[in-house]
Every structure is written in C-alpha cells, then in structure tokens.
Amino acid sequence: MGDGNTVSAGRCFCGAVRFEFTGQPKWVIHCHCESCRRAVSSPMTTWLAVPNDRLTWTGSARSYVSSPGALRKFCGNCGAQVSFEHERFPDETHLYVASMDDPGAFRPSRHVFFEERLPWMDVHDDLPRFLKGSGKGARPDLHGPATES
C-alpha cells in the first residue's frame, strides 16, 4: 500500500464496473461470516475499507439489501460482487481485495467472525482471530492457525 497520493483501482469480472480510491485503506481483513461466504460462494473473503470521499466509480453497479442495513453492489452484466455498505459504517465502503488490479498490495491484518468459519478452513498465518467483529476495543480471541483440541 502506498502513501496518501497513491491511486488504487479495481473492477468487476467483465470490467463494466470500475472503481478507484486514493491513499491507503482504513483496514484490510479476512471475513469468515456466513453472509460474506454466501455472497461470494467462497469459504471466506478479504475486504478493504475505503472512506467514501476517496472512492470513485465508473459504470453502473446494481444493488440489493442483503440484510437489514446492509447494501451489496454487483455488476448487472457479469454478476460479480463489487462492494458492501452498512448503516453502521455510513462514511466507508468495503471492497473485495480480490477485485483490485493489484490484490497482492493489500495485506490483511486480522480474521473476523472466526467462529463462523467452515470447520475445514484453517489459514496458516499468524494474524489475530476475532470470534466476532473487531470493532473499537475488541481484543483478539486467538492468534495463528486454529487447532482442534
């Protein structure tokens, strides 16, 4: 991740919906919650959060309310998910790291909703694991790979 002047870009699968933001994301996390897993048909997803005033869109994303207060955007052409917004975070948009032009530039700092992970999913990193969210004041419940006792 670069300095405050760096421009990072991403897109949907077909390229009809594109976005870019300036500066660094607020955070980058792995999410294991069931909603995110179902939205992307994957065992987890990796998000980055960007302040809305640093994010611009090209193309027209469609949207739907996936749960109370949550809005997910996707490309109406190819169907690829592109973002998540929630009324709890009115000033930021969450983007999929995998949709970035250079996804390797965004290193996750933690796992959230780890208690919802699939039982066979064990990522071997040393990142902190939060059983639920990692909001203000939250402390990690675990570190490193999960082990069954």
C-alpha positions in Angstrom: 0.0 0.0 0.0 1.3 3.4 -0.9 1.1 6.9 0.5 -1.8 9.3 0.6 -1.4 10.1 -3.1 -1.4 6.6 -4.4 -4.4 5.6 -6.6 -5.6 2.0 -6.4 -8.1 0.6 -8.9 -10.3 -2.4 -9.3 -13.1 -3.8 -11.3 -15.8 -6.4 -11.7 -15.0 -9.6 -13.7 -16.1 -8.1 -17.1 -14.8 -4.6 -16.4 -18.2 -2.8 -16.8 -18.0 -1.6 -13.2 -14.7 0.0 -12.1 -13.6 1.9 -9.1 -10.6 3.7 -7.7 -9.5 5.3 -4.5 -6.7 7.4 -3.3 -4.5 6.7 -0.3 -4.4 3.7 1.9 -7.5 1.7 3.0 -8.6 2.1 6.6 -8.1 -1.6 7.2 -7.8 -5.0 5.3 -9.4 -8.1 6.9 -10.4 -11.7 6.2 -14.1 -12.3 6.9 -15.5 -15.7 7.7 -19.1 -14.8 8.3 -21.9 -16.8 6.7 -23.3 -13.7 4.8 -20.0 -12.9 3.2 -19.3 -16.6 2.4 -22.7 -16.9 0.7 -22.4 -13.6 -1.2 -19.1 -14.7 -2.9 -19.6 -18.6 -2.8 -16.2 -19.0 -1.1 -15.0 -20.2 2.3 -14.1 -16.6 3.3 -13.5 -13.2 1.6 -10.9 -10.5 2.1 -12.1 -6.9 2.4 -10.6 -3.5 2.5 -12.4 -0.4 3.8 -12.2 3.0 2.0 -13.6 6.4 3.1 -16.4 7.3 0.6 -14.8 10.7 -0.1 -11.8 9.0 -1.6 -13.7 6.5 -3.7 -15.0 7.0 -7.3 -17.0 4.7 -9.5 -17.2 4.2 -13.3 -20.1 2.2 -14.7 -23.4 1.4 -13.1 -23.4 -1.2 -10.3 -26.7 -2.7 -9.3 -27.5 -3.2 -5.6 -29.6 -5.2 -3.2 -30.3 -5.1 0.5 -28.8 -8.4 1.8 -29.8 -7.9 5.4 -31.2 -5.0 7.5 -28.9 -2.0 7.0 -26.6 -3.8 4.5 -26.3 -2.9 0.8 -24.3 -5.1 -1.6 -23.4 -3.9 -5.0 -22.7 -6.1 -8.1 -22.2 -5.8 -11.8 -25.5 -6.2 -13.7 -23.6 -7.6 -16.7 -21.3 -10.3 -15.2 -22.9 -10.6 -11.7 -19.6 -10.1 -9.8 -19.9 -8.7 -6.4 -18.1 -5.3 -6.0 -18.8 -3.8 -2.6 -20.6 -3.8 0.7 -22.0 -0.9 2.6 -23.7 -0.8 6.0 -25.5 1.8 8.0 -23.1 1.1 10.9 -20.3 2.4 8.7 -22.0 5.4 6.9 -18.8 7.0 5.7 -17.0 4.0 4.2 -17.4 1.3 1.6 -15.9 -2.2 1.8 -14.3 -3.5 -1.4 -13.2 -7.0 -2.2 -9.4 -7.3 -2.3 -9.7 -9.9 -5.0 -11.3 -7.4 -7.3 -8.3 -5.0 -7.1 -6.0 -4.6 -10.0 -3.1 -5.4 -7.7 -4.6 -7.5 -4.9 -1.2 -8.5 -3.6 -0.6 -4.9 -2.5 -3.2 -5.2 0.3 -2.1 -7.3 3.3 -4.8 -8.4 5.7 -4.3 -7.6 9.4 -6.8 -10.0 11.0 -9.6 -12.5 10.7 -13.1 -11.6 11.8 -16.2 -13.7 12.6 -13.8 -16.6 13.0 -16.4 -18.6 15.0 -18.4 -18.8 11.7 -15.5 -20.3 9.7 -16.0 -23.6 7.9 -14.6 -26.4 10.1 -12.1 -27.5 7.4 -10.9 -23.9 6.8 -7.7 -23.2 8.6 -5.5 -20.5 7.1 -1.9 -20.9 8.4 -0.9 -17.3 9.2 -0.1 -15.6 12.5 -2.9 -13.0 12.2 -5.1 -12.3 15.2 -8.5 -14.1 15.1 -11.7 -12.4 16.4 -14.6 -14.8 17.0 -16.9 -11.9 16.2 -16.1 -8.5 14.8 -13.0 -6.4 15.6 -14.6 -3.0 16.4 -13.3 -0.5 18.8 -11.8 -2.0 21.9 -12.2 -5.6 20.7 -9.3 -7.9 21.7 -8.4 -11.0 19.6 -9.7 -14.3 20.9 -6.9 -16.3 19.2 -3.7 -15.9 17.2 -2.3 -18.1 14.4 -3.8 -21.3 13.0 -6.8 -22.8 14.6 -6.3 -26.2 16.2 -8.9 -28.6 17.3 -8.4 -30.0 20.8 
